Amino acid sequence: MATYMCMICGHIYDPSAGEPVQGIKAGTAFDQLADTWSCPVCSAEKRLFQKA
């Protein structure tokens, strides 16, 4: 699974790790995240992430 980077703050979403702080389990692909999901660091919208 591909990683995605926030174009605002540089946070990397790694599906192998998920986002435990947000309750997103390891193994969750970026495409499976809700359209309303946002960056846990800067709150950027999902559309502002780019494949890393």
PyMOL Python script that loads the backbone (N, CA, C, O; Angstrom):
from pymol import cmd

cmd.read_pdbstr("""\
ATOM      1  N   MET A   1       0.837  -1.190   0.000  1.00  0.00           N
ATOM      2  CA  MET A   1       0.000   0.000   0.000  1.00  0.00           C
ATOM      3  C   MET A   1       0.880   1.252   0.000  1.00  0.00           C
ATOM      4  O   MET A   1       1.916   1.305   0.663  1.00  0.00           O
ATOM      5  N   ALA A   2       0.448   2.236  -0.748  1.00  0.00           N
ATOM      6  CA  ALA A   2       1.207   3.470  -0.904  1.00  0.00           C
ATOM      7  C   ALA A   2       1.037   4.388   0.303  1.00  0.00           C
ATOM      8  O   ALA A   2       0.006   4.374   0.976  1.00  0.00           O
ATOM      9  N   THR A   3       2.073   5.183   0.560  1.00  0.00           N
ATOM     10  CA  THR A   3       1.994   6.217   1.584  1.00  0.00           C
ATOM     11  C   THR A   3       1.578   7.526   0.907  1.00  0.00           C
ATOM     12  O   THR A   3       1.779   7.709  -0.294  1.00  0.00           O
ATOM     13  N   TYR A   4       1.000   8.426   1.695  1.00  0.00           N
ATOM     14  CA  TYR A   4       0.549   9.712   1.182  1.00  0.00           C
ATOM     15  C   TYR A   4       1.075  10.810   2.084  1.00  0.00           C
ATOM     16  O   TYR A   4       1.138  10.649   3.303  1.00  0.00           O
ATOM     17  N   MET A   5       1.460  11.947   1.469  1.00  0.00           N
ATOM     18  CA  MET A   5       2.021  13.058   2.216  1.00  0.00           C
ATOM     19  C   MET A   5       1.105  14.272   2.151  1.00  0.00           C
ATOM     20  O   MET A   5       0.571  14.610   1.095  1.00  0.00           O
ATOM     21  N   CYS A   6       0.933  14.918   3.298  1.00  0.00           N
ATOM     22  CA  CYS A   6       0.175  16.164   3.370  1.00  0.00           C
ATOM     23  C   CYS A   6       0.996  17.260   2.697  1.00  0.00           C
ATOM     24  O   CYS A   6       2.154  17.484   3.047  1.00  0.00           O
ATOM     25  N   MET A   7       0.390  17.932   1.739  1.00  0.00           N
ATOM     26  CA  MET A   7       1.096  18.987   1.011  1.00  0.00           C
ATOM     27  C   MET A   7       1.194  20.281   1.816  1.00  0.00           C
ATOM     28  O   MET A   7       1.870  21.219   1.395  1.00  0.00           O
ATOM     29  N   ILE A   8       0.533  20.341   2.956  1.00  0.00           N
ATOM     30  CA  ILE A   8       0.605  21.526   3.805  1.00  0.00           C
ATOM     31  C   ILE A   8       1.733  21.391   4.837  1.00  0.00           C
ATOM     32  O   ILE A   8       2.594  22.266   4.934  1.00  0.00           O
ATOM     33  N   CYS A   9       1.727  20.300   5.603  1.00  0.00           N
ATOM     34  CA  CYS A   9       2.689  20.178   6.703  1.00  0.00           C
ATOM     35  C   CYS A   9       3.718  19.056   6.521  1.00  0.00           C
ATOM     36  O   CYS A   9       4.682  18.978   7.283  1.00  0.00           O
ATOM     37  N   GLY A  10       3.525  18.186   5.521  1.00  0.00           N
ATOM     38  CA  GLY A  10       4.486  17.120   5.283  1.00  0.00           C
ATOM     39  C   GLY A  10       4.222  15.827   6.048  1.00  0.00           C
ATOM     40  O   GLY A  10       5.006  14.883   5.958  1.00  0.00           O
ATOM     41  N   HIS A  11       3.121  15.777   6.802  1.00  0.00           N
ATOM     42  CA  HIS A  11       2.783  14.546   7.533  1.00  0.00           C
ATOM     43  C   HIS A  11       2.597  13.406   6.543  1.00  0.00           C
ATOM     44  O   HIS A  11       1.990  13.585   5.487  1.00  0.00           O
ATOM     45  N   ILE A  12       3.116  12.242   6.882  1.00  0.00           N
ATOM     46  CA  ILE A  12       2.990  11.059   6.033  1.00  0.00           C
ATOM     47  C   ILE A  12       1.928  10.137   6.610  1.00  0.00           C
ATOM     48  O   ILE A  12       1.997   9.752   7.778  1.00  0.00           O
ATOM     49  N   TYR A  13       0.938   9.781   5.780  1.00  0.00           N
ATOM     50  CA  TYR A  13      -0.022   8.742   6.169  1.00  0.00           C
ATOM     51  C   TYR A  13       0.536   7.423   5.662  1.00  0.00           C
ATOM     52  O   TYR A  13       0.670   7.215   4.456  1.00  0.00           O
ATOM     53  N   ASP A  14       0.859   6.537   6.592  1.00  0.00           N
ATOM     54  CA  ASP A  14       1.401   5.219   6.273  1.00  0.00           C
ATOM     55  C   ASP A  14       0.344   4.183   6.620  1.00  0.00           C
ATOM     56  O   ASP A  14       0.058   3.972   7.799  1.00  0.00           O
ATOM     57  N   PRO A  15      -0.244   3.529   5.616  1.00  0.00           N
ATOM     58  CA  PRO A  15      -1.305   2.577   5.890  1.00  0.00           C
ATOM     59  C   PRO A  15      -0.868   1.405   6.762  1.00  0.00           C
ATOM     60  O   PRO A  15      -1.697   0.801   7.442  1.00  0.00           O
ATOM     61  N   SER A  16       0.414   1.079   6.751  1.00  0.00           N
ATOM     62  CA  SER A  16       0.863  -0.035   7.590  1.00  0.00           C
ATOM     63  C   SER A  16       0.817   0.327   9.070  1.00  0.00           C
ATOM     64  O   SER A  16       0.793  -0.558   9.926  1.00  0.00           O
ATOM     65  N   ALA A  17       0.806   1.626   9.374  1.00  0.00           N
ATOM     66  CA  ALA A  17       0.726   2.086  10.763  1.00  0.00           C
ATOM     67  C   ALA A  17      -0.669   2.599  11.119  1.00  0.00           C
ATOM     68  O   ALA A  17      -1.068   2.555  12.283  1.00  0.00           O
ATOM     69  N   GLY A  18      -1.416   3.090  10.111  1.00  0.00           N
ATOM     70  CA  GLY A  18      -2.715   3.701  10.387  1.00  0.00           C
ATOM     71  C   GLY A  18      -2.526   5.034  11.103  1.00  0.00           C
ATOM     72  O   GLY A  18      -1.458   5.641  11.035  1.00  0.00           O
ATOM     73  N   GLU A  19      -3.564   5.474  11.779  1.00  0.00           N
ATOM     74  CA  GLU A  19      -3.506   6.704  12.597  1.00  0.00           C
ATOM     75  C   GLU A  19      -4.149   6.363  13.938  1.00  0.00           C
ATOM     76  O   GLU A  19      -5.317   6.684  14.156  1.00  0.00           O
ATOM     77  N   PRO A  20      -3.403   5.713  14.847  1.00  0.00           N
ATOM     78  CA  PRO A  20      -3.969   5.280  16.126  1.00  0.00           C
ATOM     79  C   PRO A  20      -4.646   6.401  16.919  1.00  0.00           C
ATOM     80  O   PRO A  20      -5.654   6.164  17.585  1.00  0.00           O
ATOM     81  N   VAL A  21      -4.100   7.619  16.851  1.00  0.00           N
ATOM     82  CA  VAL A  21      -4.665   8.751  17.582  1.00  0.00           C
ATOM     83  C   VAL A  21      -6.090   9.047  17.102  1.00  0.00           C
ATOM     84  O   VAL A  21      -6.937   9.497  17.873  1.00  0.00           O
ATOM     85  N   GLN A  22      -6.334   8.789  15.827  1.00  0.00           N
ATOM     86  CA  GLN A  22      -7.654   9.032  15.246  1.00  0.00           C
ATOM     87  C   GLN A  22      -8.516   7.771  15.213  1.00  0.00           C
ATOM     88  O   GLN A  22      -9.642   7.805  14.717  1.00  0.00           O
ATOM     89  N   GLY A  23      -7.999   6.664  15.735  1.00  0.00           N
ATOM     90  CA  GLY A  23      -8.760   5.420  15.751  1.00  0.00           C
ATOM     91  C   GLY A  23      -8.742   4.668  14.435  1.00  0.00           C
ATOM     92  O   GLY A  23      -9.593   3.808  14.208  1.00  0.00           O
ATOM     93  N   ILE A  24      -7.786   4.975  13.559  1.00  0.00           N
ATOM     94  CA  ILE A  24      -7.680   4.287  12.271  1.00  0.00           C
ATOM     95  C   ILE A  24      -6.656   3.172  12.413  1.00  0.00           C
ATOM     96  O   ILE A  24      -5.487   3.408  12.720  1.00  0.00           O
ATOM     97  N   LYS A  25      -7.125   1.951  12.182  1.00  0.00           N
ATOM     98  CA  LYS A  25      -6.305   0.760  12.394  1.00  0.00           C
ATOM     99  C   LYS A  25      -5.235   0.607  11.324  1.00  0.00           C
ATOM    100  O   LYS A  25      -5.398   1.050  10.188  1.00  0.00           O
ATOM    101  N   ALA A  26      -4.135  -0.031  11.714  1.00  0.00           N
ATOM    102  CA  ALA A  26      -3.076  -0.390  10.773  1.00  0.00           C
ATOM    103  C   ALA A  26      -3.680  -1.254   9.679  1.00  0.00           C
ATOM    104  O   ALA A  26      -4.544  -2.091   9.940  1.00  0.00           O
ATOM    105  N   GLY A  27      -3.217  -1.044   8.452  1.00  0.00           N
ATOM    106  CA  GLY A  27      -3.729  -1.802   7.321  1.00  0.00           C
ATOM    107  C   GLY A  27      -4.845  -1.100   6.573  1.00  0.00           C
ATOM    108  O   GLY A  27      -5.373  -1.642   5.602  1.00  0.00           O
ATOM    109  N   THR A  28      -5.218   0.105   7.011  1.00  0.00           N
ATOM    110  CA  THR A  28      -6.275   0.867   6.338  1.00  0.00           C
ATOM    111  C   THR A  28      -5.660   1.678   5.196  1.00  0.00           C
ATOM    112  O   THR A  28      -4.863   2.587   5.430  1.00  0.00           O
ATOM    113  N   ALA A  29      -6.034   1.342   3.967  1.00  0.00           N
ATOM    114  CA  ALA A  29      -5.528   2.048   2.790  1.00  0.00           C
ATOM    115  C   ALA A  29      -6.049   3.487   2.773  1.00  0.00           C
ATOM    116  O   ALA A  29      -7.127   3.776   3.294  1.00  0.00           O
ATOM    117  N   PHE A  30      -5.284   4.362   2.182  1.00  0.00           N
ATOM    118  CA  PHE A  30      -5.676   5.775   2.097  1.00  0.00           C
ATOM    119  C   PHE A  30      -7.045   5.917   1.433  1.00  0.00           C
ATOM    120  O   PHE A  30      -7.867   6.725   1.865  1.00  0.00           O
ATOM    121  N   ASP A  31      -7.283   5.140   0.395  1.00  0.00           N
ATOM    122  CA  ASP A  31      -8.563   5.203  -0.326  1.00  0.00           C
ATOM    123  C   ASP A  31      -9.746   4.794   0.545  1.00  0.00           C
ATOM    124  O   ASP A  31     -10.885   5.149   0.244  1.00  0.00           O
ATOM    125  N   GLN A  32      -9.493   4.061   1.607  1.00  0.00           N
ATOM    126  CA  GLN A  32     -10.557   3.618   2.504  1.00  0.00           C
ATOM    127  C   GLN A  32     -10.908   4.668   3.559  1.00  0.00           C
ATOM    128  O   GLN A  32     -11.923   4.541   4.244  1.00  0.00           O
ATOM    129  N   LEU A  33     -10.082   5.697   3.692  1.00  0.00           N
ATOM    130  CA  LEU A  33     -10.377   6.756   4.654  1.00  0.00           C
ATOM    131  C   LEU A  33     -11.591   7.553   4.170  1.00  0.00           C
ATOM    132  O   LEU A  33     -11.768   7.763   2.970  1.00  0.00           O
ATOM    133  N   ALA A  34     -12.405   7.986   5.097  1.00  0.00           N
ATOM    134  CA  ALA A  34     -13.591   8.783   4.749  1.00  0.00           C
ATOM    135  C   ALA A  34     -13.164  10.061   4.033  1.00  0.00           C
ATOM    136  O   ALA A  34     -12.084  10.592   4.294  1.00  0.00           O
ATOM    137  N   ASP A  35     -14.002  10.546   3.140  1.00  0.00           N
ATOM    138  CA  ASP A  35     -13.713  11.797   2.431  1.00  0.00           C
ATOM    139  C   ASP A  35     -13.596  12.971   3.390  1.00  0.00           C
ATOM    140  O   ASP A  35     -12.989  13.990   3.061  1.00  0.00           O
ATOM    141  N   THR A  36     -14.176  12.829   4.574  1.00  0.00           N
ATOM    142  CA  THR A  36     -14.123  13.895   5.581  1.00  0.00           C
ATOM    143  C   THR A  36     -12.886  13.793   6.468  1.00  0.00           C
ATOM    144  O   THR A  36     -12.675  14.644   7.333  1.00  0.00           O
ATOM    145  N   TRP A  37     -12.063  12.756   6.264  1.00  0.00           N
ATOM    146  CA  TRP A  37     -10.848  12.590   7.054  1.00  0.00           C
ATOM    147  C   TRP A  37      -9.929  13.783   6.832  1.00  0.00           C
ATOM    148  O   TRP A  37      -9.884  14.345   5.738  1.00  0.00           O
ATOM    149  N   SER A  38      -9.196  14.167   7.876  1.00  0.00           N
ATOM    150  CA  SER A  38      -8.254  15.281   7.746  1.00  0.00           C
ATOM    151  C   SER A  38      -6.941  14.940   8.428  1.00  0.00           C
ATOM    152  O   SER A  38      -6.868  14.025   9.249  1.00  0.00           O
ATOM    153  N   CYS A  39      -5.920  15.679   8.081  1.00  0.00           N
ATOM    154  CA  CYS A  39      -4.580  15.484   8.625  1.00  0.00           C
ATOM    155  C   CYS A  39      -4.609  15.638  10.145  1.00  0.00           C
ATOM    156  O   CYS A  39      -5.152  16.616  10.657  1.00  0.00           O
ATOM    157  N   PRO A  40      -4.028  14.680  10.870  1.00  0.00           N
ATOM    158  CA  PRO A  40      -4.024  14.771  12.328  1.00  0.00           C
ATOM    159  C   PRO A  40      -3.080  15.857  12.863  1.00  0.00           C
ATOM    160  O   PRO A  40      -3.143  16.211  14.040  1.00  0.00           O
ATOM    161  N   VAL A  41      -2.222  16.375  12.011  1.00  0.00           N
ATOM    162  CA  VAL A  41      -1.262  17.396  12.445  1.00  0.00           C
ATOM    163  C   VAL A  41      -1.783  18.806  12.179  1.00  0.00           C
ATOM    164  O   VAL A  41      -1.772  19.655  13.071  1.00  0.00           O
ATOM    165  N   CYS A  42      -2.243  19.056  10.938  1.00  0.00           N
ATOM    166  CA  CYS A  42      -2.622  20.430  10.572  1.00  0.00           C
ATOM    167  C   CYS A  42      -4.086  20.579  10.147  1.00  0.00           C
ATOM    168  O   CYS A  42      -4.524  21.676   9.801  1.00  0.00           O
ATOM    169  N   SER A  43      -4.833  19.486  10.173  1.00  0.00           N
ATOM    170  CA  SER A  43      -6.260  19.471   9.805  1.00  0.00           C
ATOM    171  C   SER A  43      -6.535  19.723   8.330  1.00  0.00           C
ATOM    172  O   SER A  43      -7.660  20.068   7.966  1.00  0.00           O
ATOM    173  N   ALA A  44      -5.527  19.557   7.471  1.00  0.00           N
ATOM    174  CA  ALA A  44      -5.747  19.705   6.029  1.00  0.00           C
ATOM    175  C   ALA A  44      -6.712  18.629   5.540  1.00  0.00           C
ATOM    176  O   ALA A  44      -6.734  17.518   6.069  1.00  0.00           O
ATOM    177  N   GLU A  45      -7.502  18.963   4.534  1.00  0.00           N
ATOM    178  CA  GLU A  45      -8.447  18.022   3.970  1.00  0.00           C
ATOM    179  C   GLU A  45      -7.725  16.880   3.252  1.00  0.00           C
ATOM    180  O   GLU A  45      -6.585  17.031   2.814  1.00  0.00           O
ATOM    181  N   LYS A  46      -8.391  15.760   3.141  1.00  0.00           N
ATOM    182  CA  LYS A  46      -7.833  14.565   2.491  1.00  0.00           C
ATOM    183  C   LYS A  46      -7.351  14.873   1.075  1.00  0.00           C
ATOM    184  O   LYS A  46      -6.342  14.323   0.633  1.00  0.00           O
ATOM    185  N   ARG A  47      -8.055  15.735   0.369  1.00  0.00           N
ATOM    186  CA  ARG A  47      -7.696  16.048  -1.018  1.00  0.00           C
ATOM    187  C   ARG A  47      -6.338  16.745  -1.129  1.00  0.00           C
ATOM    188  O   ARG A  47      -5.785  16.844  -2.224  1.00  0.00           O
ATOM    189  N   LEU A  48      -5.798  17.228  -0.009  1.00  0.00           N
ATOM    190  CA  LEU A  48      -4.503  17.908  -0.020  1.00  0.00           C
ATOM    191  C   LEU A  48      -3.341  16.960   0.257  1.00  0.00           C
ATOM    192  O   LEU A  48      -2.225  17.402   0.533  1.00  0.00           O
ATOM    193  N   PHE A  49      -3.602  15.664   0.182  1.00  0.00           N
ATOM    194  CA  PHE A  49      -2.556  14.655   0.302  1.00  0.00           C
ATOM    195  C   PHE A  49      -2.194  14.150  -1.085  1.00  0.00           C
ATOM    196  O   PHE A  49      -3.045  14.045  -1.968  1.00  0.00           O
ATOM    197  N   GLN A  50      -0.918  13.842  -1.258  1.00  0.00           N
ATOM    198  CA  GLN A  50      -0.417  13.350  -2.532  1.00  0.00           C
ATOM    199  C   GLN A  50       0.382  12.081  -2.286  1.00  0.00           C
ATOM    200  O   GLN A  50       1.061  11.944  -1.268  1.00  0.00           O
ATOM    201  N   LYS A  51       0.291  11.149  -3.240  1.00  0.00           N
ATOM    202  CA  LYS A  51       1.037   9.885  -3.110  1.00  0.00           C
ATOM    203  C   LYS A  51       2.520  10.214  -2.950  1.00  0.00           C
ATOM    204  O   LYS A  51       3.086  10.986  -3.724  1.00  0.00           O
ATOM    205  N   ALA A  52       3.134   9.619  -1.939  1.00  0.00           N
ATOM    206  CA  ALA A  52       4.545   9.895  -1.641  1.00  0.00           C
ATOM    207  C   ALA A  52       5.457   8.889  -2.318  1.00  0.00           C
ATOM    208  O   ALA A  52       6.677   8.968  -2.177  1.00  0.00           O
TER     209      ALA A  52
END
""", "prot")
cmd.dss("prot")
cmd.show_as("cartoon", "prot")
cmd.util.cbc("prot")
cmd.orient("prot")
